[in-house]
Amino acid sequence: MTDHNDRQTAAGLPAIDIDALVEARHPDPFAQLGPHRTEAGTVVVRALLPNAAGVSVVARDDGKLLGELQSLHPGGLFAGVIESDVPYKLRIDWHGTVQEVEDAYAFPPVLPDEPLRRVAQGDPYAVLECLGSRPLVVDGVPGVRFAVWAPNARRVSVVGDFNAWDGRRHPMRVRHEAGVWELFVPRIGAGARYKYEILARDGHALPLKADPCAMQTERPPATASVVADVDAIERFAWTDSVWMQSRGERQTENQPLSIYEVHAESWLRVDEGGQRNLDWDELADRLIPYVKEMGFTHVEFMPIAEHPFGGSWGYQPLSQFAPSARFGAPQRFAHFVDRAHEAGLGVILDWVPAHFPNDAHGLVEFDGTPLYEHTDPREGYHPDWNTMIYNLGRNEVSAFLIASALAWLRRYHVDGLRVDAVASMLYRDYSRAAGEWVPNIYGGRENLESIAFLKRLNHEVAYVPEVRGAITIAEESTAWPGVTARIEDGGLGFQFKWNMGWMHDTLHYLHEDPIHRRYHHHNMTFGMVYAYSERFVLPLSHDEVVHGKGSLLGKMPGDRWQRFANLRAYFGFMWAHPGKKLMFMGGEFAQMAEFDHDASPHWHLLDDPLHHGVQKLVRDLNRLYAEEPALHALDSDPAGFGWLIGDDADNSVFAFRRTDGRGREVIAISNFTPVPRIGYRLGMPRAGRWVEVLNTDASFYGGSNVGNGGLIHTEDIASHGRPQSAALVLPPLATIVLRAD
């Protein structure tokens, strides 16, 4: 290195500043780079352009030469006086290749003070307004504004293809009031790849970091952020105004919700010299008509926010604002949602605010400190998933996540968020032994910060006009009280909650051999003890068909015919039972194998009549459920349900009535043994004729076609405490549904 005494301090620049600039450790590059007026009244321009052979300054409007810059340091620092203070470009000689571009350090701050103050106060709308990358025009010059929250960093630079990934080229300006670093880089635009080069407080360089608020990313395994075409996203030509205005009425507790859960990457793979997933346009062409034909009201995607490891199924996302590049550009996802709404189909996304992976390019120790995560591993590390836990007690982190939720709902017209792993958020001792967790300020196990976060999330979703009608659904596996109660009443404010207890109990019952089911009868009835404590979704989700649990069909006992009959009877019981419905892809046609994220469901099984029969049953159940108000109108009201037979353990028979409270009435009777029950007398809630509207044992579905011939007439014979009854034929391993005529 040249001795300080021999070094020039041209244009009044001290040697200490020269060293700091060329070594990319200057605390305020805008104080030295760009145009500056000297005491003598002249204008000096300084530019740091490592590896440039020469630099001159030309007028932006007419290209007139304003001055030549001299090399101050072989590290690429140039300076010189220009003849007039007008907007200019740097004419850079890259050893034979000439580039003309505006000087990033000639532009004023591009973020106003007011939204930055709101970022510091934890305002999610300020996060959406300020952070991330955004193409815009400043002083007539197109470019990209970059802004990132890194309050403890010594230096942050934006790097990308546009500057050869050299952190010396574009160090950013820090806005101290918010800990936000910003820079306008001229003459780049949508599609530019970038990351942030960050020096920690002690001066060491961190691994290059992806932008936490990027709207677009490279396709994994590549990890760069991508400048999104924000206009194409935020000015998308939506055609779903009728849907958006009416969806609030479609997604209430008294409407039918039947949800088809999909892993978008593997729903249907295409063999083109190797398996590939469908993109959003192909999914719109194939998935939407299928889900609609099957009678589902909603499609729910496992997380589509960008995630580095496909084997996480999306549940370890790093880019909470970016639809995964696996499926195409973000605006194509908007197109998919628009197409779904046009077909009358709602779109729900799984969303993960509980934890994030510790990939080096991600959020972990983002600015050299535990910024997004807790410092103490007893709070900040999740032992189950080897992930980091968000520090929701920090205003900026809470705002970041709520901004993500609002972005999906606002930008992409998503109809609902299913919030993952809520139980892990609510309890400080979740999956931790004594001594491995930190109590709250009152000494308890409740995570008060997470509770406040979830309430704030649900408040925003409920009251923000732009997302009116959207819903939130909690995956909460404990008996936490008031998950779906109003925030004003002390609840968390979700619209619905997955009923994990019902799912576990009923699958445990179905797993038993029919001869033993009499000893587990309560597993099928216990759900009604707490059925009205929350507003529930009955989930047969991906969680039940992974990690050695076997498929739904594989859980059923007996020979091949009995396994299919058991599954059909179970689906009939489920669709008649109070609660909204959810089924994971493949379950609707009795997939034999477990879920494999690298392979499609085994669609070829539909050539088998038994598999095809299950698919036809699910379609007909969905249609009956949607068309019959008695099956959904009073889902959350005890008046809509009543046991007719809940104690016949010896015969493994269950019978219950559903009503809409306005005269519509149906009865569901399930026989969970392979023995037909001929002349089974059942007390009926209403005298007269009843129509057998569904029989899971119909030959159309692959059954033995035992039934009641479509009609039942009651008799004046008292039974089960009712003055009229009917002698029914209960098919083996089947559910029948009767409707009062």
C-alpha positions in Angstrom: 0.0 0.0 0.0 1.2 3.5 -0.8 2.5 5.4 2.2 0.1 8.1 3.5 2.6 10.9 3.1 3.0 10.1 -0.6 -0.6 9.8 -1.3 -2.5 12.7 -3.0 -5.5 14.1 -1.3 -6.9 15.6 -4.6 -10.0 17.7 -4.5 -9.7 18.0 -0.7 -10.2 14.3 0.1 -8.2 13.2 3.1 -6.2 10.1 2.9 -8.2 8.4 5.6 -11.4 8.8 3.5 -9.6 7.5 0.5 -8.6 4.3 2.3 -12.1 3.9 3.8 -13.7 4.3 0.4 -11.5 1.9 -1.6 -11.7 -0.7 1.2 -15.5 -0.3 1.3 -15.7 0.6 5.0 -16.5 4.3 4.8 -19.4 5.1 7.2 -21.0 7.6 4.8 -20.1 7.1 1.1 -22.5 9.8 0.1 -20.5 12.3 2.0 -17.5 11.8 -0.4 -18.8 10.2 -3.6 -20.9 12.0 -6.2 -20.9 15.8 -6.8 -19.7 18.1 -4.1 -19.2 21.9 -4.2 -15.8 23.0 -2.9 -15.1 26.2 -0.8 -13.8 27.7 -4.0 -17.2 27.2 -5.6 -16.2 24.6 -8.1 -17.9 21.2 -8.4 -15.9 18.0 -7.8 -17.2 14.6 -8.8 -15.8 11.5 -7.2 -16.6 8.0 -8.2 -15.5 4.6 -7.0 -15.2 2.2 -10.0 -12.8 -0.6 -9.3 -11.1 -2.0 -12.4 -12.1 0.9 -14.6 -9.4 2.2 -16.9 -10.8 5.8 -17.0 -13.8 8.0 -16.2 -15.1 11.2 -17.7 -18.2 13.2 -16.9 -20.7 14.2 -19.7 -23.9 16.2 -19.6 -27.0 14.0 -19.4 -29.0 16.0 -21.9 -26.6 16.6 -24.7 -23.5 14.4 -23.9 -21.2 17.4 -23.7 -17.9 16.6 -22.0 -17.9 18.3 -18.5 -14.6 17.0 -17.2 -12.1 14.1 -16.9 -11.7 12.3 -13.6 -8.3 11.5 -12.4 -7.3 8.3 -10.5 -6.8 9.0 -6.8 -6.1 5.4 -5.9 -5.4 2.2 -7.9 -8.4 0.7 -6.1 -10.7 2.5 -8.5 -11.3 5.9 -6.9 -11.5 8.8 -9.4 -12.1 12.5 -8.9 -12.1 15.7 -10.9 -13.6 19.1 -11.4 -16.5 19.5 -13.8 -17.2 22.8 -15.6 -20.9 23.1 -14.8 -23.2 21.8 -12.1 -25.8 20.1 -14.4 -27.3 16.5 -14.4 -24.5 14.3 -15.6 -23.5 10.8 -16.6 -20.3 8.9 -15.9 -18.6 7.7 -19.1 -16.7 4.7 -17.9 -14.0 3.0 -19.9 -13.9 -0.7 -18.9 -10.7 -1.4 -20.8 -12.2 -0.9 -24.2 -15.9 -1.2 -23.4 -17.5 2.1 -22.7 -20.5 2.5 -20.5 -22.5 5.7 -19.8 -24.7 5.7 -16.7 -25.9 8.2 -14.2 -24.0 8.4 -10.9 -25.9 6.6 -8.1 -24.3 9.1 -5.6 -25.8 12.1 -7.4 -29.3 11.3 -6.3 -30.9 12.5 -3.0 -32.4 10.1 -0.5 -35.3 8.3 -2.1 -37.3 7.3 1.1 -39.2 10.0 2.9 -38.7 10.5 6.6 -42.4 9.8 7.6 -42.7 6.2 6.4 -39.2 5.4 7.8 -40.4 6.6 11.2 -43.4 4.2 10.8 -41.0 1.4 9.9 -39.2 2.0 13.2 -42.5 2.0 15.0 -43.5 -1.4 13.5 -46.0 -0.4 10.9 -46.5 -3.2 8.3 -47.9 -0.8 5.7 -44.6 1.2 6.0 -42.7 -2.1 5.4 -44.7 -2.6 2.2 -44.1 1.0 1.2 -40.4 1.2 1.9 -38.5 -2.1 1.9 -37.4 -4.4 -0.8 -36.5 -3.4 -4.4 -38.8 -1.4 -6.6 -38.3 0.0 -10.1 -39.0 3.7 -10.3 -38.0 6.9 -12.0 -36.1 9.6 -10.1 -35.4 12.9 -11.6 -36.4 11.5 -15.0 -34.0 8.6 -14.7 -35.3 5.0 -14.5 -33.7 2.7 -12.1 -34.3 0.6 -9.0 -34.6 1.7 -5.4 -33.2 -0.8 -2.9 -34.0 -0.7 0.8 -33.2 -3.1 3.6 -33.5 -3.2 7.3 -30.1 -3.9 8.9 -29.8 -1.6 12.0 -26.6 -3.2 13.4 -24.6 -3.4 10.2 -21.4 -1.4 9.7 -21.9 -1.2 6.0 -24.4 -2.6 3.5 -23.9 -2.7 -0.3 -26.2 -3.9 -3.0 -24.5 -6.3 -5.4 -25.6 -8.0 -8.6 -24.9 -8.6 -12.2 -25.1 -4.8 -12.7 -21.9 -4.3 -10.7 -20.1 -7.6 -11.1 -21.2 -8.5 -7.5 -18.6 -6.1 -6.2 -19.6 -4.7 -2.8 -17.3 -1.7 -3.3 -19.4 -0.4 -6.2 -22.7 0.4 -4.5 -22.5 0.9 -0.7 -25.8 2.2 0.6 -26.9 5.2 2.6 -28.1 4.4 6.1 -31.2 6.1 7.5 -30.4 6.0 11.2 -33.9 6.6 12.5 -35.1 3.3 11.1 -31.9 1.3 10.7 -32.8 1.1 6.9 -30.2 1.2 4.2 -31.2 2.6 0.8 -29.8 3.3 -2.6 -31.2 4.2 -6.0 -29.2 2.4 -8.8 -29.9 4.0 -12.2 -30.5 2.3 -15.5 -31.3 -1.2 -14.2 -34.8 -2.6 -14.0 -37.0 -5.6 -13.5 -35.2 -8.9 -13.8 -32.0 -7.8 -12.3 -30.5 -10.3 -9.8 -29.1 -9.0 -6.6 -28.2 -9.6 -2.9 -26.8 -7.5 -0.1 -23.2 -7.6 1.0 -23.2 -6.7 4.7 -20.4 -6.0 7.1 -21.2 -6.8 10.7 -20.6 -4.5 13.5 -17.1 -5.9 14.1 -16.3 -5.4 10.4 -16.3 -9.0 9.2 -18.2 -9.7 6.0 -21.3 -11.9 6.2 -22.4 -14.4 3.5 -24.3 -12.5 0.8 -27.9 -12.1 1.9 -31.0 -12.4 -0.1 -33.5 -9.5 0.3 -36.1 -10.4 3.0 -38.7 -8.3 1.2 -38.0 -9.3 -2.4 -41.1 -9.9 -4.4 -39.3 -12.3 -6.8 -36.4 -14.7 -6.6 -34.2 -17.0 -8.7 -35.4 -20.6 -9.0 -33.8 -22.8 -6.4 -31.1 -24.0 -5.9 -30.0 -20.5 -7.0 -30.5 -18.0 -4.1 -30.4 -14.5 -5.5 -33.3 -12.0 -5.2 -34.7 -10.6 -8.4 -36.1 -7.1 -9.0 -39.8 -7.8 -9.7 -41.9 -6.1 -12.3 -43.9 -4.3 -9.7 -46.2 -2.6 -12.2 -47.2 -6.0 -13.6 -48.0 -7.2 -10.1 -49.6 -4.2 -8.5 -51.4 -3.1 -11.7 -52.5 -6.5 -12.7 -55.8 -6.3 -14.7 -58.0 -8.2 -12.3 -61.4 -9.5 -13.6 -62.7 -10.9 -10.3 -64.6 -7.9 -8.9 -67.8 -10.0 -8.5 -66.0 -12.7 -6.6 -64.1 -10.3 -4.4 -67.3 -8.5 -3.4 -69.1 -11.7 -2.6 -66.4 -13.8 -1.1 -67.1 -12.6 2.4 -70.5 -14.3 2.2 -69.0 -17.5 0.7 -66.5 -18.0 3.5 -68.6 -17.8 6.7 -69.4 -20.5 9.2 -72.8 -21.1 7.7 -71.5 -21.7 4.1 -70.0 -24.9 2.6 -66.2 -24.9 2.6 -64.7 -28.0 1.1 -60.9 -27.5 0.6 -58.6 -29.5 -1.7 -55.0 -29.3 -0.3 -52.3 -29.3 -2.9 -48.6 -29.5 -3.1 -48.2 -27.4 -6.3 -44.8 -28.7 -7.2 -45.9 -32.4 -7.4 -49.7 -32.3 -8.1 -49.0 -33.2 -11.7 -45.4 -33.7 -13.0 -44.6 -33.7 -16.7 -42.1 -36.1 -18.1 -40.0 -34.0 -20.4 -36.5 -35.5 -20.3 -37.0 -35.6 -16.5 -39.9 -34.8 -14.3 -40.8 -31.2 -14.0 -43.6 -29.4 -12.2 -46.4 -27.4 -13.9 -46.1 -23.6 -14.0 -49.0 -21.3 -12.9 -50.5 -21.2 -16.4 -50.5 -24.9 -16.7 -51.9 -25.3 -13.2 -54.7 -22.9 -14.1 -55.5 -25.0 -17.2 -55.4 -28.4 -15.4 -55.9 -27.9 -11.6 -58.7 -25.4 -11.6 -61.1 -27.4 -13.8 -60.3 -30.6 -11.8 -60.9 -29.0 -8.4 -64.1 -27.5 -9.7 -65.4 -30.7 -11.3 -64.7 -32.5 -8.0 -67.0 -30.0 -6.2 -64.5 -28.5 -3.9 -65.0 -24.8 -3.0 -61.4 -23.9 -2.4 -57.9 -25.0 -3.3 -55.3 -24.7 -0.6 -51.6 -24.6 -1.5 -48.9 -25.8 0.8 -46.6 -22.8 1.2 -45.6 -21.2 -2.1 -43.4 -18.5 -0.6 -39.9 -19.1 -1.9 -38.1 -21.8 0.0 -34.6 -23.2 -0.6 -35.2 -26.8 0.2 -38.0 -28.6 -1.7 -38.1 -31.4 0.8 -39.5 -28.9 3.3 -42.7 -28.8 1.1 -42.5 -25.0 1.5 -42.7 -25.0 5.3 -39.3 -23.5 5.7 -39.7 -20.3 3.6 -37.1 -17.5 3.3 -38.7 -15.1 1.0 -42.0 -14.3 2.7 -43.2 -11.9 -0.1 -42.1 -13.9 -3.2 -44.2 -16.6 -4.9 -41.7 -19.4 -5.6 -39.9 -19.1 -9.0 -40.5 -22.9 -9.4 -43.9 -21.9 -11.0 -43.0 -18.7 -13.0 -43.1 -15.0 -12.5 -45.2 -13.5 -9.6 -47.7 -12.0 -12.0 -48.5 -15.5 -13.3 -49.6 -16.4 -9.8 -52.0 -13.4 -9.9 -53.3 -14.8 -13.2 -53.9 -18.2 -11.6 -55.9 -16.6 -8.7 -57.9 -14.6 -11.2 -58.7 -17.7 -13.2 -59.7 -19.6 -10.0 -62.1 -16.8 -9.0 -63.5 -16.7 -12.5 -64.3 -20.4 -12.0 -65.9 -19.7 -8.6 -63.0 -21.3 -6.7 -61.4 -19.7 -3.7 -57.6 -19.8 -3.1 -56.0 -20.4 0.4 -52.3 -20.3 1.1 -50.4 -22.0 3.9 -48.4 -19.3 5.6 -45.5 -19.8 8.0 -44.8 -17.1 10.6 -43.5 -19.4 13.3 -40.0 -20.1 12.1 -37.4 -19.9 9.3 -34.5 -22.0 8.1 -30.9 -21.1 9.0 -29.5 -21.0 5.4 -26.6 -18.6 5.3 -28.1 -16.4 2.6 -31.3 -16.0 4.6 -32.5 -14.2 7.7 -30.3 -15.9 10.3 -28.0 -13.2 11.9 -29.0 -11.0 9.1 -26.8 -8.0 10.0 -24.4 -9.9 12.1 -26.7 -10.0 15.1 -29.9 -12.1 15.9 -32.1 -9.6 14.1 -35.2 -11.6 13.1 -34.6 -14.4 15.6 -34.3 -14.4 19.4 -30.7 -14.2 20.8 -31.3 -16.9 23.4 -31.5 -20.3 21.7 -34.1 -21.4 24.3 -36.4 -18.9 22.6 -34.8 -18.6 19.1 -34.0 -22.2 18.0 -36.6 -24.8 17.2 -35.3 -28.2 18.1 -38.0 -30.1 16.1 -37.2 -28.6 12.8 -33.6 -27.2 13.2 -35.0 -23.7 12.4 -34.9 -20.3 13.9 -37.9 -18.8 15.7 -39.0 -15.3 14.9 -38.6 -12.7 17.6 -42.2 -11.5 17.5 -41.7 -9.2 20.5 -39.6 -7.0 18.2 -41.9 -4.5 16.5 -40.0 -4.5 13.2 -40.2 -8.4 13.0 -43.8 -8.5 13.8 -44.5 -5.8 11.2 -42.4 -7.7 8.6 -44.5 -10.8 9.0 -47.9 -9.0 9.0 -46.8 -7.1 5.9 -46.1 -10.5 4.3 -49.6 -11.7 5.1 -51.2 -8.4 3.8 -49.1 -8.7 0.7 -50.5 -12.1 -0.3 -54.0 -10.9 0.4 -53.7 -7.5 -1.3 -51.4 -8.1 -4.2 -52.6 -11.5 -5.2 -56.3 -11.4 -4.0 -55.7 -14.6 -2.0 -58.9 -15.6 -0.1 -57.4 -17.0 3.0 -54.3 -17.8 5.0 -53.9 -21.1 6.8 -51.4 -20.2 9.5 -49.0 -23.0 10.2 -47.7 -24.3 13.5 -49.8 -22.0 15.7 -49.4 -24.3 18.7 -45.6 -23.9 18.5 -46.1 -20.2 18.7 -48.4 -20.1 21.6 -46.3 -22.1 24.1 -42.8 -21.2 25.2 -42.2 -24.8 26.3 -43.4 -26.3 23.0 -41.3 -29.4 22.5 -38.9 -28.4 25.3 -38.0 -30.1 28.5 -37.8 -28.4 31.8 -35.0 -25.9 31.9 -34.9 -25.6 28.1 -37.4 -22.7 27.9 -37.7 -19.2 29.1 -40.9 -18.3 31.0 -42.9 -15.2 30.2 -42.7 -12.1 32.4 -45.3 -13.6 34.7 -43.5 -16.9 35.0 -45.9 -18.8 32.7 -45.6 -20.9 29.5 -47.8 -18.8 27.3 -46.0 -16.8 24.6 -47.5 -13.4 25.1 -45.6 -11.8 22.2 -47.0 -14.5 19.8 -50.5 -14.1 21.2 -50.3 -10.3 20.6 -48.9 -10.9 17.1 -51.7 -13.4 16.1 -54.4 -11.0 17.4 -52.9 -8.1 15.4 -52.7 -10.2 12.3 -56.3 -11.3 12.6 -57.4 -7.7 13.4 -55.7 -6.4 10.2 -57.3 -9.1 8.1 -60.7 -8.5 9.6 -60.8 -4.8 9.3 -58.6 -3.7 6.3 -61.0 -2.8 3.5 -58.7 -4.0 0.8 -58.8 -7.6 2.1 -62.4 -7.6 3.2 -63.8 -11.1 3.1 -60.5 -12.9 3.5 -60.2 -15.5 6.2 -57.5 -17.0 8.5 -57.4 -20.6 9.6 -55.3 -21.8 12.5 -53.4 -25.1 12.5 -53.5 -25.4 16.3 -53.2 -28.9 17.8 -53.9 -28.2 21.4 -57.0 -27.1 23.4 -56.0 -23.4 23.5 -59.2 -21.6 24.3 -60.8 -19.1 22.0 -58.7 -19.6 18.8 -61.7 -18.6 16.7 -63.3 -16.3 19.3 -63.4 -12.6 18.6 -60.5 -10.6 19.7 -62.9 -8.3 21.5 -63.9 -11.3 23.5 -60.4 -12.3 24.4 -59.9 -14.8 21.5 -57.2 -15.0 18.9 -59.6 -13.9 16.1 -59.2 -16.7 13.5 -62.2 -17.6 11.4 -61.6 -21.4 11.6 -59.3 -23.9 13.3 -58.2 -27.3 12.1 -59.8 -30.0 14.3 -56.7 -32.2 14.9 -58.4 -34.0 17.7 -61.3 -35.2 15.6 -58.9 -36.3 12.9 -56.7 -38.3 15.3 -59.6 -39.9 17.1 -61.5 -41.0 14.0 -58.5 -42.3 12.2 -57.5 -44.3 15.3 -61.0 -45.8 15.3 -60.9 -46.7 11.6 -57.5 -48.3 12.0 -59.0 -50.9 14.4 -60.3 -54.2 13.0 -64.1 -53.9 13.0 -64.3 -56.7 15.6 -62.5 -54.5 18.0 -64.2 -51.2 17.2 -66.8 -51.7 19.9 -64.1 -50.9 22.4 -63.2 -47.6 20.7 -66.7 -46.4 20.0 -66.1 -43.1 21.9 -63.4 -42.1 19.4 -66.2 -41.4 16.8 -68.5 -39.5 19.2 -66.1 -37.6 21.4 -65.6 -34.8 18.8 -69.1 -33.7 19.5 -68.3 -33.0 23.1 -66.3 -29.9 22.0 -67.6 -29.4 18.4 -69.0 -26.0 19.2 -66.0 -24.7 21.3 -64.5 -23.4 18.0 -65.4 -23.1 14.4 -63.7 -26.2 12.9 -62.3 -27.6 9.7 -62.1 -31.4 9.6 -58.6 -32.0 8.1 -57.4 -35.1 6.3 -54.2 -33.3 5.4 -50.7 -34.1 4.1 -49.6 -34.6 7.7 -51.5 -37.9 7.9 -49.9 -39.5 4.8 -46.2 -38.9 5.4 -43.3 -40.1 7.5 -44.4 -43.8 7.6 -48.0 -43.1 8.5 -49.2 -44.7 5.3 -52.0 -43.5 3.0 -55.6 -43.1 4.1 -56.4 -46.3 2.3 -53.4 -48.0 3.9 -54.8 -47.2 7.4 -57.9 -49.2 6.7 -58.1 -52.9 7.9 -59.4 -55.9 6.1 -59.0 -57.2 2.6 -58.9 -55.0 -0.5 -62.7 -54.6 -0.8 -63.1 -53.9 2.9 -60.3 -51.2 2.9 -62.1 -49.3 0.2 -65.5 -49.8 1.9 -64.0 -48.5 5.2 -62.6 -45.4 3.5 -65.9 -44.7 1.6 -67.9 -45.1 4.9 -65.4 -42.7 6.6 -65.7 -40.1 4.0 -69.5 -40.3 4.2 -69.4 -39.9 8.0 -67.0 -36.9 7.6 -69.0 -35.0 5.0 -72.1 -35.4 7.1 -70.4 -34.4 10.3 -70.4 -30.8 11.5 -67.2 -28.9 10.4 -65.7 -27.7 7.1 -63.9 -30.3 5.0 -60.3 -30.6 3.9 -58.7 -33.3 1.9 -55.1 -33.7 0.6 -54.5 -34.5 -3.0 -54.5 -38.2 -3.8 -56.9 -38.9 -0.9 -59.9 -38.2 -3.2 -59.1 -41.4 -5.2 -57.6 -43.5 -2.4 -53.9 -43.1 -3.2 -52.2 -46.2 -2.1 -48.7 -44.8 -1.4 -47.6 -42.0 1.0 -47.1 -38.5 -0.2 -43.9 -38.1 -2.1 -42.9 -34.5 -2.9 -40.7 -35.7 -5.8 -43.5 -37.6 -7.5 -47.1 -37.0 -8.6 -50.1 -38.8 -7.0 -50.6 -42.1 -8.7 -53.2 -40.8 -11.2 -53.1 -44.1 -13.1 -55.0 -45.7 -10.3 -58.1 -44.1 -11.7 -58.2 -46.9 -14.2 -59.1 -49.2 -11.3 -62.9 -49.1 -10.7 -62.4 -49.1 -6.9 -60.2 -46.0 -7.0 -62.4 -44.3 -9.5 -65.4 -45.1 -7.3 -63.8 -43.3 -4.4 -63.2 -40.3 -6.6 -66.8 -40.3 -7.8 -68.0 -40.6 -4.1 -65.9 -37.5 -3.1 -67.3 -35.6 -6.0 -70.9 -36.5 -5.0 -70.3 -35.8 -1.3 -69.0 -32.3 -2.2 -72.1 -31.6 -4.3 -74.5 -32.9 -1.7 -72.7 -31.0 1.0 -72.9 -27.7 -1.1 -76.5 -28.2 -2.2 -78.0 -29.3 1.1 -78.2 -26.5 3.7 -78.8 -29.0 6.5 -75.2 -30.2 6.1 -73.6 -26.8 6.5 -75.9 -24.0 7.6 -75.6 -24.6 11.4 -72.1 -26.0 11.5 -71.3 -23.9 14.5 -74.6 -24.1 16.2 -75.6 -27.1 18.5 -79.2 -26.7 17.1 -78.0 -28.1 13.8 -77.0 -31.5 15.1 -78.4 -34.3 17.2 -77.5 -37.9 17.9 -80.1 -40.4 17.0 -77.8 -43.3 17.9 -74.5 -42.7 19.6 -74.2 -45.7 21.9 -74.6 -48.8 19.7 -71.0 -49.9 20.3 -71.9 -53.6 19.8 -73.0 -53.0 16.2 -70.6 -50.1 15.6 -73.5 -48.0 14.2 -73.8 -44.2 14.5 -76.8 -42.1 13.4 -77.3 -38.4 13.7 -79.5 -35.7 12.2 -78.5 -32.4 10.6 -80.8 -29.5 10.1 -80.6 -26.0 8.8 -83.2 -24.7 11.3 -85.6 -23.9 8.5 -87.1 -27.2 7.8 -84.4 -28.9 5.9 -83.3 -32.2 7.6 -81.0 -35.1 6.8 -79.9 -38.2 8.7 -76.6 -39.9 8.3 -76.2 -43.5 9.5 -72.8 -45.3 9.5 -72.2 -49.0 9.9 -68.6 -49.6 10.6 -68.7 -53.4 10.5 -68.7 -55.7 7.4 -72.0 -57.2 8.5 -75.2 -55.8 6.8 -77.9 -54.8 9.3 -81.2 -55.8 7.9 -84.3 -54.3 9.5 -82.3 -52.1 11.8 -84.9 -50.0 13.5 -84.1 -46.3 13.9 -86.3 -43.7 15.6 -86.9 -40.9 13.0 -87.1 -37.2 13.9 -90.0 -36.7 11.4 -92.8 -38.9 10.1 -93.3 -39.5 6.4 -91.1 -40.3 3.5 -87.3 -40.1 3.4 -85.1 -40.2 0.3 -81.8 -42.1 0.4 -79.7 -39.4 -1.3 -76.4 -41.1 -0.8 -75.1 -44.6 -0.1 -71.4 -45.2 0.0 -72.0 -48.9 -0.7 -73.6 -48.2 -4.1 -72.0 -50.2 -6.9 -71.4 -46.9 -8.7 -68.7 -46.3 -6.0 -67.4 -49.8 -5.9 -69.7 -51.1 -3.2 -72.0 -54.2 -2.9 -75.2 -52.2 -3.7 -77.0 -53.1 -0.5 -79.4 -50.4 0.5 -83.0 -49.2 0.8 -84.0 -48.8 -2.8 -83.9 -45.1 -2.6 -87.0 -44.5 -0.4 -87.9 -45.1 3.3 -91.3 -44.7 4.9 -91.6 -44.3 8.6 -93.9 -46.4 10.7 -95.9 -45.5 13.9 -93.6 -47.6 16.0 -91.8 -45.9 18.8 -88.1 -46.2 19.0 -85.2 -44.3 20.5 -87.6 -42.0 22.3 -89.4 -41.0 19.1 -93.0 -41.9 18.1 -92.1 -42.9 14.6 -89.3 -45.1 13.2 -88.1 -47.0 10.2 -86.7 -50.4 9.6 -83.5 -49.8 7.6 -81.1 -51.8 5.7 -77.6 -50.7 6.7 -75.0 -51.8 4.1 -71.7 -53.3 5.3 -69.0 -50.8 6.0 -71.0 -47.9 4.7 -72.7 -44.6 5.4 -76.1 -43.7 4.0 -77.6 -40.2 4.0 -81.4 -39.8 4.1 -83.2 -36.6 3.4 -86.7 -35.7 4.6 -89.0 -35.5 1.6 
